[in-house]
């Protein structure tokens, strides 16, 4: 990778994640869409072996983005080190997010987040987009406004629009202040997952969940923590609050069982 010119906005914390891409040409075109807007970090999740000649042809002078890409066996592992992730999708339905941000609204929020942790722009398979399960792994759902007459965007086109909007807002000077201490920086997905798992485990011990609600609550708590851009200290307080409430609930249940 060539060094970033001094006049360029620093977009180094943003990473483009493509899940289950099939076509080598689409991957190459996505690389070109990224580099022309100043993005250089690509992650391929659950991908395959791509035809590098085809990738290079479509990437033109952005083949270095592909060469530097990291690979993960699934989307969950690809997002483990991120602090915030946006799943780009036009569809809604079962197991999908209850609301969706417009691409410009998301980029404004993303650029206003405190430093610390990567921010992932997540795109799905060319044919089917992100599955409901994949979208559930993302912090928020994001849509690119399109005509209802033909709403579907090509993978590389979607990456291009998202990257353009990010650069546009970055050049407008929407940057967050530096945190006063490391504890005020955003935390990684893996840290949030560990905290949520401990809190949910405590609630499960009290019989708080019914049927599959345990997984739904875990997703809700994780999304809430990431959307709120909790710092390390705030995440600890959040978890402590849940543990204390669970302890009080446990005492209440014990009292009822011991009563007449």
Rosetta blueprint (number, residue, H / E / L):
1 X L
2 X L
3 X L
4 X L
5 X L
6 X L
7 X L
8 X L
9 X L
10 X L
11 X L
12 X L
13 X L
14 X E
15 X E
16 X E
17 X E
18 X E
19 X E
20 X L
21 X L
22 X L
23 X L
24 X H
25 X H
26 X H
27 X H
28 X H
29 X H
30 X H
31 X H
32 X H
33 X H
34 X H
35 X H
36 X L
37 X L
38 X L
39 X L
40 X L
41 X L
42 X E
43 X E
44 X E
45 X E
46 X L
47 X L
48 X L
49 X L
50 X L
51 X L
52 X H
53 X H
54 X H
55 X H
56 X H
57 X H
58 X H
59 X H
60 X H
61 X H
62 X H
63 X H
64 X H
65 X H
66 X H
67 X H
68 X L
69 X L
70 X E
71 X E
72 X E
73 X L
74 X L
75 X H
76 X H
77 X H
78 X H
79 X L
80 X L
81 X L
82 X E
83 X E
84 X E
85 X E
86 X E
87 X E
88 X E
89 X L
90 X L
91 X L
92 X L
93 X L
94 X L
95 X L
96 X L
97 X L
98 X L
99 X L
100 X E
101 X E
102 X E
103 X H
104 X H
105 X H
106 X H
107 X H
108 X H
109 X H
110 X H
111 X H
112 X L
113 X L
114 X L
115 X L
116 X L
117 X L
118 X E
119 X E
120 X E
121 X E
122 X E
123 X E
124 X L
125 X E
126 X L
127 X L
128 X L
129 X E
130 X L
131 X L
132 X H
133 X H
134 X H
135 X H
136 X H
137 X L
138 X L
139 X L
140 X E
141 X E
142 X E
143 X E
144 X L
145 X L
146 X L
147 X L
148 X L
149 X L
150 X L
151 X L
152 X L
153 X L
154 X L
155 X H
156 X H
157 X H
158 X H
159 X H
160 X H
161 X H
162 X H
163 X H
164 X H
165 X H
166 X H
167 X H
168 X H
169 X H
170 X H
171 X H
172 X L
173 X L
174 X L
175 X L
176 X L
177 X L
178 X L
179 X L
180 X L
181 X L
182 X H
183 X H
184 X H
185 X L
186 X E
187 X L
188 X L
189 X H
190 X H
191 X H
192 X H
193 X H
194 X H
195 X H
196 X H
197 X H
198 X H
199 X H
200 X H
201 X H
202 X H
203 X H
204 X H
205 X H
206 X L
207 X L
208 X L
209 X L
210 X L
211 X L
212 X L
213 X H
214 X H
215 X H
216 X H
217 X H
218 X H
219 X H
220 X H
221 X H
222 X H
223 X H
224 X H
225 X H
226 X H
227 X H
228 X L
229 X L
230 X L
231 X E
232 X H
233 X H
234 X H
235 X H
236 X H
237 X H
238 X H
239 X H
240 X H
241 X H
242 X H
243 X H
244 X H
245 X H
246 X H
247 X H
248 X H
249 X H
250 X H
251 X H
252 X H
253 X H
254 X H
255 X H
256 X H
257 X H
258 X H
259 X L
260 X L
